[in-house]
Amino acid sequence: MSQPIELPLTERPTKIRYGVLTFLCVLVFILYVDRICIAQAVTKIEEELKIEDDQMTWVLMAFTLSYSLFEVPMGWWGDKYGSRGVLTRIVVWWSAFTALTGAARGLMSLIVIRFLFGAGEAGALPNSACILSRWYPVERRGMAQGAINSAMLIGGAIAPIVTAYLIKEIGWRWSFAVLSLPGVLWAIAFWWWYRDDPQTHPAVNEQERQLILAGTASKSGTHPAIPWRAVLTHPQVWMLGFILACSAFNSYLYFSWYPTYLKKARGCSEIDAGWLASIVLAGGAIGCLSGGFIIDWLTRWTSDRFRCRRLLCASSVTLASVSLLIGKHCDTPVIATLWTAGSLMLTVVTLASWWGSVSDLSGRHLGALFGLMNSLGGLGALASQSFAGNFATWMKSQGHTGRAQWDPMFYVYSGVLFAGAMTWLFIDARRSVEDSRANS
């Protein structure tokens, strides 16, 4: 009988971890296409269903509210039971409600469908963070986090263009049905290929296992209870949540209202608005990818990655606040869009650092605590969606139209960004929540 063949010690590590990263990038790409496509369809939905801007605000907020509410339980579910089954189920769920968006018959049915859609998407990012913590050494996570964040906004950048052309060819209802299909295909492939534990993946060789284990936290068989008292009394948890709320307040203007702004305030056509909105989100994709490489490069030159994060993020978001105001004062839509794209790029350069800070702070409870802090960011998203729609409606009631109706809101968005920038100066995630509990 033949003896098992042992791998030679000199064999190079396999690269299955890059396959895992690819799956996560495709996941968040689809997530953002399905999330943002409705922004391009807003005007068509309003026309057909007889909905005003302030009523559409409730539709957009329904997604964000459920997304925020379900982040913690979905993240905890992944911590306890593993991300393979959780992600498969939630992607199938949100894909189904993407399709059902096109079946809405009125305001209330649209609100319910988008609420249930958000409940499905809620677990995607917390479980992605869990997967990275299992498959990537800490010194290589900046690049991986940057790639995931970049893929999100590439999906967001493509969504307005794709949706604009789909609506033109098949109408807004069937567009949602078509956009639901990639998620179902992803879920089937992911369930078949992925394993929660790198040790059990049949394609991973011993060298890659050792590389991963050398830089990742070990996972015990029993998941400990979350130390909620330590979590809720840890100031860094709330500051990181506030920072993400400020960032989300800014980002959700582009995710939810920017195509409508371009059409109603800047006089752009349906297709032109799709392209210009995509340029803004493409700027965000560049910022996400470069932010991961920048923070990895900086931390290789100094042992204090915490100080690097503070200085990089505070300066970057301050410049983003200024860039947004410059764009607001530009008369040419393309030039204004380029300045706005620069603002979003500078804002999201910080996302890899934010993910790293949350990972350091959360320890073994990354899924649940990422969900908690991301749900705090959801409050900023809710505020943004509510503010933009209601502000435009109020300005219209005061007799303002066009840019005079919409442009003053950018002063508020710029101010919120600056508040987030100042908060970054106080972020230091050296002491995790478990360390805090042990020392209390």
C-alpha positions in Angstrom: 0.0 0.0 0.0 1.4 3.4 -0.9 2.4 5.8 1.8 0.9 9.4 2.0 3.1 11.9 0.3 4.4 14.7 2.6 4.9 18.2 1.1 8.5 19.3 1.0 9.4 22.0 3.4 10.7 24.1 0.6 7.4 24.2 -1.3 6.0 27.6 -1.9 2.7 28.5 -0.1 -0.5 28.0 -2.1 -2.5 31.2 -2.8 -6.0 30.1 -1.7 -6.2 33.1 0.5 -6.3 35.3 -2.6 -9.2 33.2 -3.9 -11.0 34.0 -0.6 -10.3 37.7 -1.1 -11.6 37.4 -4.7 -14.8 35.9 -3.5 -15.2 38.8 -0.9 -14.5 41.4 -3.5 -17.1 40.0 -5.8 -19.5 39.7 -2.9 -19.3 43.4 -2.0 -19.3 44.4 -5.7 -22.7 42.7 -6.1 -23.8 44.1 -2.7 -23.2 47.7 -3.8 -24.7 47.2 -7.2 -27.9 45.9 -5.6 -27.8 48.6 -2.9 -27.2 51.6 -5.1 -29.2 50.8 -8.3 -32.3 52.2 -6.7 -30.7 55.7 -6.6 -30.7 55.8 -10.4 -34.3 54.5 -10.5 -35.7 57.1 -8.0 -37.1 59.5 -10.5 -38.8 56.8 -12.6 -40.3 55.1 -9.4 -41.5 58.5 -8.2 -43.2 59.2 -11.5 -45.0 55.8 -11.8 -46.0 55.4 -8.2 -46.8 59.1 -7.6 -44.2 59.5 -4.8 -42.7 62.8 -3.7 -39.0 63.3 -2.6 -39.9 63.4 1.1 -41.9 60.1 0.7 -39.0 58.5 -1.2 -36.9 59.3 1.8 -38.9 56.7 3.8 -38.2 54.1 1.1 -34.4 54.8 1.2 -34.4 54.9 5.0 -36.3 51.6 5.3 -33.2 49.8 3.9 -30.8 51.7 6.1 -32.8 51.2 9.3 -33.1 47.4 8.9 -29.4 47.2 7.8 -28.4 48.9 11.1 -30.8 46.8 13.3 -29.6 43.5 12.0 -25.8 44.1 11.8 -25.0 42.9 15.4 -27.1 39.7 15.3 -25.8 38.8 11.8 -22.2 39.4 12.9 -22.7 37.4 16.1 -24.2 34.6 14.0 -21.1 34.5 11.9 -18.8 34.5 15.0 -20.7 31.6 16.5 -21.6 29.4 13.6 -19.2 30.4 10.8 -19.5 32.7 7.9 -19.9 30.1 5.1 -23.5 29.3 5.9 -24.4 32.8 7.1 -23.2 34.5 3.9 -24.8 32.0 1.6 -28.2 32.5 3.2 -28.1 36.2 3.4 -27.0 36.7 -0.2 -29.8 34.5 -1.4 -32.2 36.5 0.8 -31.1 40.0 -0.4 -31.1 38.8 -4.0 -34.7 37.7 -3.7 -35.7 41.1 -2.3 -33.7 42.9 -5.0 -36.0 41.2 -7.6 -39.1 41.9 -5.5 -38.3 45.6 -5.5 -39.5 45.6 -9.1 -42.8 44.1 -8.1 -43.8 47.0 -5.7 -47.2 48.5 -6.3 -47.1 51.5 -4.0 -45.3 53.4 -1.3 -46.0 50.9 1.6 -45.1 47.8 -0.4 -41.9 49.5 -1.5 -41.0 50.4 2.1 -41.6 46.8 3.3 -39.6 45.3 0.5 -36.6 47.6 1.0 -36.7 47.0 4.8 -36.4 43.2 4.2 -33.7 43.8 1.6 -31.7 45.7 4.2 -32.1 42.9 6.7 -30.4 40.5 4.3 -27.5 42.8 3.4 -26.7 43.5 7.1 -24.5 40.5 7.6 -22.2 40.9 4.6 -19.5 43.2 5.9 -19.3 41.9 9.5 -18.8 38.4 8.1 -16.3 39.6 5.6 -14.3 41.1 8.4 -14.5 37.7 10.2 -13.2 35.9 7.1 -10.3 38.3 6.7 -9.3 37.7 10.4 -9.2 34.0 9.8 -7.4 34.0 6.4 -5.1 37.0 6.4 -2.1 37.8 8.7 -2.5 41.2 10.4 0.4 42.8 8.5 -1.3 42.0 5.1 -4.9 42.9 6.0 -4.5 46.6 4.9 -4.2 45.5 1.3 -7.0 43.0 1.6 -9.3 45.6 3.3 -8.5 48.2 0.7 -9.3 45.7 -2.1 -12.7 44.9 -0.5 -13.6 48.5 0.1 -12.5 49.4 -3.5 -14.6 46.6 -4.9 -17.6 48.0 -3.0 -17.3 51.4 -4.6 -16.5 49.9 -8.1 -19.8 48.2 -7.8 -21.4 51.4 -6.7 -19.7 53.2 -9.6 -21.1 50.7 -12.1 -24.6 50.6 -10.6 -25.8 54.0 -11.9 -24.5 53.3 -15.5 -25.8 49.8 -15.7 -29.2 50.7 -14.1 -29.6 53.7 -16.4 -29.2 51.6 -19.6 -31.3 48.7 -18.2 -34.1 51.1 -17.3 -33.9 52.6 -20.8 -34.2 49.1 -22.4 -36.5 47.1 -20.1 -37.9 49.5 -17.6 -37.1 49.9 -13.9 -39.2 46.9 -12.7 -37.4 44.3 -14.8 -34.0 46.0 -14.1 -34.3 44.9 -10.5 -35.0 41.3 -11.6 -31.9 41.2 -13.8 -29.7 42.7 -11.1 -30.8 40.0 -8.6 -29.2 37.1 -10.6 -25.5 37.6 -9.9 -26.0 37.2 -6.1 -27.7 33.8 -6.5 -24.8 32.6 -8.7 -22.3 33.9 -6.2 -24.0 32.1 -3.3 -23.9 28.7 -5.1 -20.2 29.0 -5.9 -19.2 30.3 -2.4 -21.0 27.5 -0.6 -19.3 24.9 -2.8 -15.8 26.3 -2.6 -15.2 28.1 0.7 -14.3 26.8 4.2 -14.4 28.8 7.4 -11.2 27.2 8.7 -8.1 27.4 6.4 -6.9 24.2 8.0 -9.8 22.3 6.4 -9.6 23.7 2.9 -8.4 20.8 0.7 -6.4 23.1 -1.7 -4.3 24.8 1.1 -0.9 23.4 1.5 1.1 23.3 4.8 3.2 26.3 4.0 0.1 28.5 3.4 -1.4 27.2 6.6 1.7 28.2 8.6 1.8 31.6 6.9 -1.9 32.2 7.9 -1.6 30.9 11.4 1.6 32.9 12.1 -0.3 36.2 11.8 -3.9 35.4 12.7 -5.6 35.0 16.1 -6.2 31.4 17.1 -9.9 30.4 17.3 -11.0 28.3 20.2 -13.7 25.7 19.7 -16.1 27.5 22.1 -17.0 31.1 21.3 -16.9 33.2 24.5 -19.7 35.5 25.6 -19.5 39.1 24.4 -18.4 41.3 27.3 -21.1 43.9 26.7 -20.3 46.0 29.8 -16.7 46.4 28.6 -17.9 47.1 25.0 -20.5 49.7 25.9 -18.1 51.6 28.3 -15.2 51.6 26.0 -14.8 55.1 24.5 -13.1 54.0 21.4 -16.1 51.9 20.4 -18.3 55.0 20.3 -15.7 57.2 18.7 -15.2 54.7 15.8 -18.9 54.4 15.5 -19.2 58.2 15.3 -16.5 58.4 12.7 -18.3 55.9 10.5 -21.5 57.8 11.0 -19.9 61.0 9.7 -18.4 59.1 6.7 -21.8 57.4 6.0 -23.6 60.7 6.2 -21.4 61.8 3.4 -21.4 58.6 1.3 -25.1 58.0 1.4 -25.7 61.3 -0.4 -24.0 59.7 -3.4 -25.6 56.2 -2.8 -29.1 57.6 -2.5 -29.6 61.1 -3.9 -26.7 62.2 -6.1 -28.2 61.1 -9.5 -31.5 62.9 -8.5 -29.5 66.0 -7.6 -27.7 66.0 -10.9 -31.0 65.7 -12.8 -33.1 68.2 -10.8 -30.4 70.7 -9.7 -27.8 70.5 -12.5 -30.2 69.7 -15.4 -28.4 66.5 -16.5 -30.1 63.8 -18.6 -30.8 60.3 -17.3 -27.7 58.8 -18.9 -25.4 61.8 -18.1 -26.5 61.7 -14.5 -25.7 57.9 -14.4 -22.2 58.6 -15.8 -21.4 61.5 -13.5 -22.7 59.7 -10.4 -20.4 56.8 -11.4 -17.4 59.1 -11.6 -17.9 60.1 -8.0 -18.1 56.5 -6.8 -15.1 55.6 -9.0 -13.2 58.2 -7.1 -14.2 56.4 -3.9 -13.0 53.1 -5.3 -9.6 54.7 -6.0 -9.5 56.0 -2.4 -10.4 52.7 -0.9 -7.7 50.7 -2.7 -5.0 53.3 -2.2 -5.9 53.7 1.5 -5.1 50.1 2.1 -1.7 50.3 0.4 -0.9 53.6 2.1 -1.5 52.4 5.6 0.4 49.2 5.0 3.3 51.2 3.6 3.3 53.6 6.5 3.2 50.9 9.2 6.2 49.1 7.6 8.2 52.3 8.4 7.1 52.6 12.0 6.0 50.3 14.7 3.2 52.7 15.8 0.4 51.9 13.4 -2.1 53.6 15.7 -0.4 57.0 15.3 -0.2 56.4 11.5 -3.9 55.9 11.3 -4.7 59.0 13.3 -2.6 61.4 11.3 -3.4 59.9 7.9 -7.2 59.9 8.5 -7.5 63.3 10.2 -5.7 65.0 7.4 -7.4 63.1 4.6 -10.9 63.8 5.8 -10.2 67.5 6.5 -9.1 67.8 2.8 -12.3 66.0 1.8 -14.4 68.6 3.6 -12.7 71.4 1.7 -12.9 69.6 -1.6 -16.7 69.1 -1.3 -17.2 72.9 -0.8 -15.1 73.7 -3.9 -17.2 71.4 -6.0 -20.4 73.0 -4.7 -19.2 76.4 -6.1 -18.3 75.0 -9.6 -20.9 75.8 -12.3 -19.9 73.1 -14.8 -21.4 69.7 -13.8 -18.3 67.8 -14.9 -15.9 70.0 -12.9 -18.2 69.9 -9.9 -18.4 66.1 -10.1 -14.6 65.8 -10.3 -14.2 67.8 -7.1 -16.9 65.8 -5.4 -15.2 62.6 -6.5 -12.0 63.9 -5.0 -13.9 64.5 -1.7 -15.2 61.0 -1.6 -11.8 59.6 -2.5 -10.2 61.4 0.4 -13.0 60.3 2.8 -12.7 56.6 2.1 -8.9 56.5 2.1 -9.6 56.0 5.8 -11.7 52.9 5.5 -8.8 50.4 5.7 -7.6 52.1 8.8 -11.1 52.1 10.3 -11.3 48.3 9.6 -7.9 47.8 11.2 -8.8 49.8 14.3 -12.1 47.8 14.7 -10.2 44.5 14.3 -7.7 45.5 17.0 -10.4 46.7 19.3 -12.8 43.7 18.9 -10.5 40.7 19.4 -12.5 37.4 19.2 -15.8 39.3 18.9 -15.0 40.9 15.6 -18.2 39.9 13.8 -20.6 41.3 16.5 -18.6 44.4 17.3 -17.9 45.2 13.7 -21.7 44.9 13.3 -22.2 47.2 16.3 -19.9 50.0 15.0 -21.1 49.6 11.5 -24.7 49.9 12.7 -23.7 53.2 14.4 -22.5 54.3 11.0 -26.0 53.4 9.8 -27.4 56.2 11.9 -25.4 58.6 9.8 -26.7 57.0 6.7 -30.3 57.3 7.9 -29.7 61.0 8.8 -28.3 61.7 5.3 -31.1 60.0 3.5 -33.7 61.9 5.6 -31.9 65.2 5.5 -31.4 65.4 1.7 -34.9 64.5 0.7 -36.6 66.6 3.3 -34.3 69.5 2.8 -35.0 69.6 -0.9 -38.8 69.4 -0.3 -38.6 72.2 2.3 -36.5 74.4 0.0 -39.0 73.9 -2.7 -41.8 75.0 -0.4 -39.8 78.2 0.2 -39.9 78.9 -3.5 -36.4 77.7 -4.5 -35.7 75.6 -7.5 -32.6 74.1 -9.2 -29.3 74.6 -7.5 -30.8 77.1 -5.1 -33.0 74.3 -3.8 -30.2 71.7 -3.4 -26.8 73.3 -3.2 -27.0 74.7 0.4 -27.1 71.2 1.8 -23.4 70.7 0.9 -22.4 73.1 3.8 -23.9 70.6 6.2 -22.2 67.6 4.6 -18.8 69.4 4.7 -19.3 70.3 8.4 -20.1 66.7 9.3 -16.9 65.5 7.5 -14.8 68.0 9.5 -16.3 66.7 12.7 -15.3 63.1 11.7 -11.8 64.3 10.9 -11.3 65.9 14.4 -12.5 62.7 16.0 -9.8 60.7 14.3 -7.2 62.6 16.3 -8.4 60.7 19.5 -8.5 57.2 18.0 -6.1 54.7 19.7 -7.2 51.0 19.6 -4.3 49.6 21.6 -6.5 48.3 24.4 -9.1 45.8 23.1 -12.5 45.4 24.8 -11.3 42.1 26.4 -8.2 43.9 27.8 -10.6 46.5 29.1 -12.7 43.9 30.9 -9.6 42.1 32.3 -8.3 45.4 33.8 -11.6 46.6 35.2 
